[in-house]
Structure formats: C-alpha cells, structure tokens
Amino acid sequence: MRFNYAIFISLHVLQICQGFSEEALTLSNRLEDTKAAKLLIFKLRDNEGHGMDCLDVFQPHSTKNGTSFGVSHSLRNGVFSVHLSESTDLRNWKHVIELDQHGSQATVHETDDGTFLLAYEKDAPNSCWIRLRSYSDLDALRSGRHDHEIDLPRTLAPTAEGTPSFEKVDIENGNLATSNIQLRFHYFKYARVDQLASGTLINFKKWKATPSRKLNQAFIKLGADGNIGDRSKFIWKDKSYYLQEVQGTRRDWGTWGLFLCDSNGLPLKRLDLKTPGHSTAFANATVSQIKDKSGQELLVFTAFLHSKGSSPLESGQMLLTFDAL
C-alpha cells in the first residue's frame, strides 16, 4: 500500500471533528507557526563543529542559571557517536563529552533523586539494539562516568530494535536493583519497516517487549506505508502528548511527517509545519519545557529535516522556542 494523500486528508478531518480539543488545536498551531517562534535555528552544530542530529534537550532539576543540556548524535567517517552538549541560550552549544561511539538516537531521563538514565540505539554491522546507562548525578554524566549499563536483547526483530524513549521510571530508594523502567521503541518488522513497540525492564535485568499493535494500525489506516519510528512524550498545560514521526512511503525520505498524538500515542493531527524555505520532511521531533535565564518558561521544539523534501538551507537539525503558556 502506498501513501494515499486524499485518504489521509479525509480521515484526518474526520478525526479532528470527532474530538480534537481546543487545547490540542492551540498546541498544534503553536508548533506549526515557525514565524511566531522566539528562536528559530537550522543546521544546528556545537562549538566543535559536530552536527547535533536528533537533539533531545533537557534541563536538570538543579539548574539555576538557565543552562540546558542536550544529547544528540553526529556522523563522522561512517560512525555515529552520541554527544552531550550544554547551552545558556539554546543558540550556542558547547560540546561537553562524547558519551559513546556506534550510538545514536539518544534520550535522557532524570529521576527525582538526581540520577540520570541514558537510552540510545547501539549499532554494529547490519544490526542495532537498545543500550541503557545510569549516571549517579550531573557531574557523572558530564564526565561520562556511568555506573550501570545494560544491552537489551532483541526479541521482536532479528536485526534491529532502537530509537528508545522513556515512558515511565520507578526506582525504589535510588536502587536500580528494585526498579521498573518502561520504554517505547521501534522494531524492524519483517526486516521491511519500523513499527512501534513497548517494553519493561525490571530491576535493570529482566526485559520484556511487545508490539504496539493498536498504535501501528492507527497510523497504517491513515496511509502510512513506511516507517513508524521515533516519538517524544511531553506535558503541556498538565496534559500528556506525543510527537510521532511517520513515513508515508517506504524508502522515500521525503515523505516523513510529524503527528501530534494524545496521551496514549494515538494520532490527533498531522502537523502542517511551514518554514521559510518551505521544507516538508520532518522527523525525530522532541518537545521539552525549560526556564531561561530570566525564569521564563519556554517550549523547546526540535526536529530533524531530511535533505529530500527540505530546503538546502534548512536540512539538518532544527530548533525552535515558544512561550510555554
């Protein structure tokens, strides 16, 4: 089945009429309107020239001066590497450390006690899997000193499972030996397309994963014939949402787009992003909420723009900020 735009539009409109809330509409309008962004950057790089692809921005609980951090990956000599960077203005990023080589699609979760969990896609020739690391505090993360590490076994696909995101983390008394870590990720179904799945890691030892059939079917019904991959969970006005990347046509990188989804990850609306260069292929999106130096709350919206379907002046990593309220 190939991507049918007419079918997509009719189902898209029907879905909005069936309960697309005013708050969700306000949120989607805000994310779509790049002209209203307080800050808009394309082709983002750090001070050492690393590309900051698939940037995930976070702000530690202990931050007091508006400093934000980000994990991203870059490609050099055919090898992906995960990097940590920091910024006080979200425009200029200082490289902190390379966290791992042969890694990409990283994301960070901070626990209530200040422990940091890093999840990312680890790769080897013709295969990839999910790796988790824990860091005792921000200093340990900044210096790359992890105290625990686990490679999650592939159980749904023979060659590729990756692009993890944290769904829920429970750690008793800061002890990973009594923990429950829930992830969402994608798996390379039948070695044909990526589809969504979820899994639970118990006590940092036992891993169990299952396909997310309801979510996959929802996007397939909207005409998605390609990959259903990266997703980002975030909270806006006390409600949970997701941004989900979906590829309309298999192997066509110009058909990537982003859906705003409800608290379960089900599609609400495909975002109609408009950039100065009229780019159309958006993927690997994240939304996070931070405070700047003045204490003002901002929404940070990032996405990767594929070269096919995007302006040459815009392809690469994009970052926007909006007032959070």
N, C-alpha and C positions, 0 to 999 in steps of 0.2 A: 504494500500500500504506500503510495506517495502522498506527500503533504498536499491537502486539498484546501486552498485558502478560502474558497466560498463556503465549504462546510464549516471550517473553523470560525468564520465570521458569524454564521447563523447560530452555532452553538454558543459562541462567546456572548452574543447579545442575549440569548435566552438565559444564560447563566446569571448575567447581571440582573435581569428582570426578576429572577427567582430569589433574590435576597442579597444583592450586593449592597452593603451598608453604606451610609453616608460617611462614616469614619474611614472605611476602606477606600471609598472613592477619593476622599481628601488625601489620603496617604498615597494612592497611586498617582494622582495629579501632581503631587509634590515631587515624587521620584521621577516622573516623566518630564517635568519642566526644567530642563538644564539651564534655561535663560535666567531662572529665578535663583539659581544656586549662588551661595555666598562665595564659594570657591569651586573652580572647575579646572581640572588638570588632565591632560592626556599624555601618554607616553612617559609615565612616571618612572623615575630612576632615583637611586640613592646617591650619596655624595661620592661613592667609589665607582659609579657607573653601572652598577648591577640593575638589570631590569627588575621591576617589582611586580611580576606577574601574579595574578590571583591573590592580591593583597588582602589580608584579614586584619583589620585594625582593632585594637583593644586598649583599654585604659585600666591599669591596676588600681585596686581599691585604695592603695596607699598614696596614689599620685595626688600632689597638692599644687603643682605649678602648671597644670595643663599639658604635661608631657603624655604623649600617646606612643604606643608601640605597634608594630605590625610584623606579621610573619608573611613571607612571600617566597617565590622561587624564581630562579634565573637559569638560563641555559647557556653553558659555555663549553665549547669543544665537545658538543653532543651529550653533555652530562647535566642533568637537573640538580640543583642544590637548594636547600632550604636556608633562608636567611632571616635574621632578626634585625629590625631597624627601629629607630626612635625619632620623634619629631615633636617640636613645641608649637608648630603652626600648621601641620599637615601638608604644607607645601614643600618644605625642605626636610629631607630624611637623611639621618646619619646612620651609616651601617654599623651595627654592633658586633655581630658574630655570624659566621656560617655554622648552622646547627647540625647539618648533615649533608653529605653528598648522595647522589642517586635517590633524591627525595623531592617531592613536590606536593602541591595542593594541601598546604599545612593550615591548621587552625589551633587556637589556644583557648583553654578554659581555666579560669581562676576559681579555686574553691574558697569557701568562707574563711578558712584558716590561712590563706595566702599561698597555698600550694598551686603550682601551675602544671596543667596537663597539656601536652603537645601531641596532636594526632596528625599523621600525614601519610601520603602514599609513597611507599618504598618500592624501588624498581630494580630489576635485574633483566638481562636479555630475555625478551619475549614473555615477561611476567611482571606483575606488581601485586602488592598486598598492603595492608594497613599496619603501621607501626605506632605504638603509643610510648611516650616517655613522661616521667614525672620529675618535677624540679621543686626543691623544698621551698624556695622563695624567689623573688625577682632577681636578686643578686646571682643566684644559682643559674637562672635562665639566661641572664645577660652574659654569664661566663661559660655557658654551655655544659654545666655540671649536672647531668641527670642522675638520679639515684635509683630509678627503676626503669626498665624497658621491657616491652613485650611485642613480638610479631604475631599478629592474629592469623590463624590458619585460614586458608581459603576453603570454604565449604559449599559455596553456591556456584562457583565458576572455576574451571580448571586453570585459567591463565591470569585472570585479572579481577581484583576487587580493590576499590580505592575511593579517593575523594571523600574522606570521612568528615562528619560534623557531629558535634556533641548535642545529644538530645536531653540527657539528664544525668547528673552525677551525684551520688550519695557515698560519702566516705565517713565512717564512724571514727571519731576521735583522731582524724588525720591519718588513719592506718589503712593503707591500700589492701591489707590482708582481710579487711572487713569492708569491702566496697562494692558498689553496684554502678557500673558505667554503661550508659545506653548511648549507642551511636546510630546514626543513619549513614548510608554509604551507597555506592553503586557497584553492581557486578556485571561482568561482560557475558550476558546471557547467550548461550549457544555460540559464543565467540562471534556474535553478529552485532549486537547493540548493547549499550549500557542501560540497565534498568535499576530501579530503586530497591533498597533492602534496608533492614534494620537489624541490630544485634545487641546483645548484652554481654558484658564482661564482668564476671563475678569474681571478687577477691583478687583481681588482677591475674587470674589464672584460667578460669573456665569461660570459653567463648561459645555463644550460640547465636546463629543468624537465620533470618527468614526473609523471603522476598516480600516486598510491599505491593501485593497484587492489586489492591484497591486503588492505590495511587497510580501505579503504572497504567491500569486500564483507563483511568480518568484522563490521562494525557493522550493515550492512544486514541481514545474516542474523539479528542479534539484535533486529530490528524497528525500526531507526532509519529513519524516513521523512523526517526534517527535515535540518537542517544537521549536518555533522560538521566541527567547527571547531578552536578553539584547543586546544593541547596544551603540556604542560610536562615537560621531561626533567629528572630529578634522580637523585641517587645516595644510597642508604640502605644502610648496612652493606655497602659495597663492591659493591653491585649496582645496575644502572640500571633505572629505572622511568619510566613516563609517567603523567600525569593527562590524560585526554582528555575534552573536553566533547562531548556528543551530544544532539541534539534529537530526541525521539521522534516528534513530529508536526509536519509542515511548518507554519510560520506560527503555531504555538502556543508562545508563550514560556514557558508554564508547564510544558512537558514537557522542559526542559533537565535533564540529569543528568551526573554525572561517573563515568568508568570508571578504575579502576586498571589499568594495562597493563604488559606485560612489556618487556624491553629492546629489542624491535623495534617496540613500539607496539601490539601485539595485545592485545585485551581479556582481562583476568583476572577482574574482578569489578566490578559496578556498586556504587559507594559508597552505603550507606544512611545518609546523614547525618541526625542528629537535633539540632535546635536548640531553644532554649527556646520560641521562637514557632512551632515546627512548620513551618518553611519547607521547601519541596521542590524549588525550581527553582534549580539551581546551575550556574554556567558560569565560563569564563575562570579556571581554577584554576592556581595555581603552588605549588610546594614548593621551599624553599631551606633551606640549613643555615648557621647563623651562630653566633658566640660572643657572649654578653652581656658586660657589664662585668666580671663575675667570672671570665670564661673558660669558663663552662659552655656546652656546645653545645646549640643549640635547633633544632628543625624549625619553620619558619615556613610556615604553610599559608594561602593566600589564595584567595578565590573571590568572584565577583560574583553576587548574589542578585537575580533578576529580580522585578519588582513582582508580576507574575502568578505565583501559586504560592508567594509568600513573605509572611511577616508584615509589616504596615506598619512595625513597629518594627525590622525586620531587613533589609528590601530595600535594596540598595546594596552597598557593599564590605565584605566580612567579612575579618577577620584572626584567626588562632589561632596559639598557640605550644605546643609539646610538648617534653619532654626528648627529645633526639636518640637516646639509647641505649635 
